[in-house]
Amino acid sequence: MIDLIKIMEEKARIKPAKIVICEGWDERCLRATDNILKNKLANIVLLGNPADIKNKAKELNLDIKNAEIVDFKNDKKLKKELAEKLVEVRKHKGMTIEEANKLIEDENYFGCMYAYCKYADAVAGSAICPTAALMKPALQILREKDKLVSETAFMGDVKNKRKLIISDTSLNISPTAQELAQVGLNAIDSARMFDISPRVAFVSYSTKGSGGNGPDLMLIREAVKITQEKDKKAIVDGEMQIDAAVNPKSAQKKCPDSILKGDANILIFPNLMSSNLFVHGIGQFSDMTFDFTVLKGLIKPVAILGRSMPVEGIRNMIVGCAMQVNSK
C-alpha cells in the first residue's frame, strides 16, 4: 500500500513552509509541533498567550523553542494591520473597521488574515472549535475567486491494502451537477499531488440506472458527464453503488461494462450528509484508517484539524499543508 505520509514528508522537506496554528495552546497541537520541528518538516507559528503556551509545553516535556509564538490578543500593532487589511478584503460586503477590529480578536480570523498578509504559508485550526468557525473566515478571506472549495479525505483500507479518496466530506451540503463535478475535479487534483492515477466513481444508491431515473440520479449522471469532459485523462464513471465501485466481483455482476471494473480509488458522494456519515462511520466500525484531508479552492492551504482527531492525525494534517505549499 502506497505510503502517503512518507510522500508528504518528502515534499514538505523540500522547502519548510511556515504554518500558523490558530489554537496554539491546545495540547495535541503542541505535541504535533514538537514532532514536526524535530523532524524539520515545517516552521510553526503558534497563536496564543506566550507564557501559557511555554508553561504548557514545559509541563508536557515538549521542545517548542524553535516555534514562533504570536500573542494575537495583545499585539496591538499587528492586530491593527490585519484589521485594516480585513476591511479591504471585505469592503464589497460593507465591512467596517469596527467590525474588523472585533473579528480580528478571534484566532481563526487572525490566523487567516495572518496567512493572507503573507506572514504564513498556510493555516491549521479547528482543533477545539467547530469546523465552521475556521471555514467561515477561510472562505471569506482565502477563497480563490469564483472557485468551489471542497474537502477530500484520504483513508487507508487496511483489509484490501489500498488507499481510498473520499469527497466532499465537510463543506458542500447539496451540490448542483456543476458543483459536484468540481468536487470530483478537486479530488482528482488532490490525488495527483501524490502521483496517484485517478479512478473516479460517483457513488449512489443506484448502479447504472438500477434505481430508476429520479432527479437525484440525473444530477449525478450530469456531474459524471461534466467531469469526463473537463478532464480527459482521469478515468471517471457513475452512478454506481459503493460495492460496484470498489469490488471487482460486484462490478462484474452490476456493471460489467464499466471502465472502472470495481477498482475505483476516488469516491465522490452526492451530498455532505452521505459522505460525512460514511467517513465518520467507517472509522468506528472497521479497521479503515483516516490519514488526512486536503482542501482545494483556496489561495492558501488550510487544515481542518478536528476536535476528536488524535495527535498523529493533527501532525499529518499540518505536514499536509506544508506539502501543498511546495506543490503549488
Helices and strands as residue ranges (DSSP letters): H 4-13, E 18-21, H 27-38, E 43-47, H 50-59, E 68-70, H 76-90, G 91-93, H 97-103, H 107-116, E 122-125, H 131-141, E 150-157, E 162-167, H 177-192, E 199-203, H 215-230, E 235-240, H 242-246, H 248-254, E 266-268, H 272-285, E 289-296, E 302-304, H 311-327
